[in-house]
């Protein structure tokens, strides 16, 4: 009888712990499922096409971090969409690609490191001669661009980038 009472207490304790874990998991799913973030129609001039924009600049840091994670882990769900992001400009030379990569470093949640997103101006990858058309390193920038991916032919590595529609610094 005594051992049986101990087992019930252990089972109740595990049941409560399992319930707490499930509640936390549901809360995380709810936060990460906030994919219904504000989208705003954007048009530069009267008579031009209107596009829907996923505006990451208007989100709380937690929801922004969830969307950035979704961009990285589910890029196919964002391909072709217009996204507005802000961060700081940086560039680096990629030995694998054999060219410079222009990036915006986006701040993530306090527990996560900043995330880099490559961007392309003018619809093509920039050459080093074109640095005059880019901000200075560590300059705050806001970019509106179309999200796409490309695959390196030799390595099979998938890269993500924004084709710039607007850039402000």
Secondary structure as UniProt FT lines:
FT   HELIX           2..32
FT   TURN            33..35
FT   STRAND          39..42
FT   TURN            46..47
FT   STRAND          51..55
FT   HELIX           56..58
FT   HELIX           61..73
FT   HELIX           75..77
FT   TURN            78..80
FT   STRAND          82..94
FT   TURN            95..98
FT   STRAND          99..106
FT   TURN            110..111
FT   STRAND          115..120
FT   TURN            122..123
FT   HELIX           128..133
FT   TURN            137..138
FT   STRAND          140..151
FT   TURN            153..155
FT   STRAND          158..168
//
